[in-house]
Amino acid sequence: MGEGKERFGYGLIGAGSFGIFCLEQYRSMPGLKLSAVADADAARACEAGRRFGLDVCETPAELLRRDDVDIVHVATPPATHRTLCEQALSAGKHVLCEKPLATTLEDARAVAAAAGKAGRLLAVNLVMRYDPVCALVKRLIDDGLLGEPLHGFFENYAKDEPLPPEHWFWDRTQSGGIFIEHAVHFFDLFEWWLGKGDVASAHAGKRPDTDLVEHVNATALYPHGVIVNFYHGFHQASRMDRQEMRIVFERGVVTLEDWVPTRLRIDAIVDDATLDALRDLMPGARVPKLEVCDVEDRSVTSRHKPYVVDQCIQMTFDLGMTKTDLYGHVLRALLADQLAAVRNPDHECKVTAANGVRSLEMAVKADQLTRVET
């Protein structure tokens, strides 16, 4: 459907705050025409229609019957994803589904199978692979510039001010819980960086005197013995919302801040050739700290392996974008990547339905392990 079109018609199901943010990003995308919107809250749908010049549909079924909608964006609570995605695929539409693909593996696999049977694209909005800073880390790992990765962590101290107690986020029957609704982003990212992982342990903590699970932690194992810890807590005031990722290598540490990172810092021991390679990889990077090693200090050993190093450095790289601007960039990049695959079946997307299923496999196992805690 629409493969030969100059512009693809876009229909949004779910006009909540995230859906509105997506409309703001997509309204001027080349090759895309915003066509229609549907939401269970009629007033919300009407406001989105007025603001973005969209036709308002009373139901998702009405939106799916439209000939001017080629790709359907499902931006509703996770428990509704399977039904809406399958309905859209059955109507011959391509589908962009918010993460997670579903709240159970059975549902996610069923949706992926339905897309294959229909011959339609199914994308999951796992945007981290489109972040230029995350792509730099991928290059650092693949090129071995700092040696082998050994350990990583992601710490997410997230705001809960926009999430009142009655919000669907807290209802596991609607969201699947923190691992499933949120952590899939980071299970997918670290798998892209390190290879296929497996969750070894997980824990969950409830808010005192409630049944509300407000934070979770998991440890995952990756190829070559790499261990990664994931922490997600939704308990902070908005102005205290913060995230940090770190990967420890044999000869350095890479630190990233914010959940969609806009900058990174490298603290490392390097030889001259590695420093040149890092500068080539990150044009415009600053080196606020560079200590030239004395001749007698240039031979070092770690993991029983000898190295010759010339400098101890701290290097910083910044995209020069705000978090909001970068978030918009990665959303547009993901959709443009998927539309390229609609136009050309040989195009290989950075994110596929298979990534949606794999990240959910990790999340489901982590969630299950929290339920068997003693």
PyMOL commands that set and color helices and strands:
alter all, ss='L'
color gray80, all
select helices_A, chain A and resi 17-26+42-52+60-64+78-90+105-118+127-130+132-143+168-170+172-175+178-194+223-225+238-240+272-281+295-297+323-343+353-370
alter helices_A, ss='H'
color red, helices_A
select strands_A, chain A and resi 8-13+32-38+55-57+71-74+94-97+122-124+149-159+198-206+213-222+226-236+242-249+252-257+263-270+286-292+299-302+305-308+311-318
alter strands_A, ss='S'
color yellow, strands_A
deselect
rebuild
show_as cartoon
